[in-house]
């Protein structure tokens, strides 16, 4: 199975929108309410969740030990930064266009591209070069 940056972005947005109490830990997988949409397989969601866990995008992440569910306590600082760099649909589209044809993405490159497009928007609005 391959890493799917489009799906990873969607999953991060879905995780961020979960209604949780402070310090609450929930078990999530592809069958959790709101974690998948039609056409997305539970197995693919679970694989992308594992990759996000390995990348340190969650706080207090771990596995249930009994199944594929992940213990989730919110996004980490890195997870928020990564998501904030590609949150805007227009920035996300520009980021995808910039990597189109290259065929290779990394979290760091996607994050830096997103940040670059955000900086450019700020410079255009304020005239301040960042």
N, C-alpha and C positions, 0 to 999 in steps of 0.2 A: 504494500500500500504506500502511496506517495503522500508527502506533505502537501496540503491544499491551503494556500494562503487566503484564498477567498473564503473558504469555510472557516479557517482559523479566525479571521476578522469577525465573521458572523457569530461564532461561538463566544468570542470575547465580549461582543456587544450583548449577547444573551446573558452571559454570566454576570456582567456588570448590572444588568437590569433586574436580577433576582432580588426579591424583597427579603432581606435578612436582618436579624437583630445583631447588635454588636457582639462579637466573639462567638456567634452561632456557627456551627459546622454542619454542613449538609452533605449528603452523598449525591453526586451527580453522575449521570452517564447519558448515553444517547436516548434513553427512554424517559428521562426526566421531563416533566411538563415544560414546554417552551424551549427545549434544547435542540429539537430537530424540526425541519419543515418537510413537506412532501418532496420526495425525490432524494432525500438524504438518508443514507442507511445508518442504523444504530452503530454498526461496526466502524463505519468511517468517522462518525462523531467521536466514538470512543478512542480511536487511534489519534485523532487530532487533539483530544483532551490529554492523552498521555504525552504527546509532544509538547503541549503547552506546560504541562507539569514539569517535564524534563528541562524546559527552558526557564523555569523559575517564574512563570507568570502568575502563580497563585501563592497566597499565604497559607501556611500550615497544610500544604497539600500532602496527600498520602493516599494509599489505596485502602480499600475496605478490607482486603485480605481474603474475602470470601467470593468476590465477583469483580467485575470491571469498574465498579463505581469508584469515584475519586472523592476523597474528603476535601471539601472546598470551604474556605473561610474568607473568601474575598480575593480580589486581585492584589498582587504585590505592587510595590512602587514601580518595578520594571514593567509589569503588566499594564498598569495605568499609563505609563509613559509611552509604551508601544502602541496601545489603543488610541491614546490622544494624538499620536503622530499620524494615524490613518483614519480617524473617526469621521472626518468630513468626507462626504460622498465624492465631492469634486477633487479633493486631494487624493483619495483612494483611486479614482479613475486616472488621474495624472500619474500616480505611482505605477499603476499597472501598465499604462501606455509607455512609460519610460523603460520598463523592463521587458516589454513585448519583443519577442524575437530573440531575446538573450537566452530564455529558457531556464534561468536559474535565479532563485530568490534566496535570501537569507533574512532572518529577523533583523539583523543589524542594517543591512542595505535598505530593506523596506522602511525601517524606522528613520534612517538618515534621509532617504528620499522624501518621506512624508514631512519630516522636520524642515527640509529645504524648501518644499512648496509652501509650508506655513510661513516660514521666514520671508519668502518672497511676497506673500500676500500682506504681511505686516509692513514690509518696506514700501509696497505700493500704496498702502493706506496712510502711512505716517510720514513717509519720506526719510525715515531713520533706517540707515543701513545696519543690519545685524551681523 
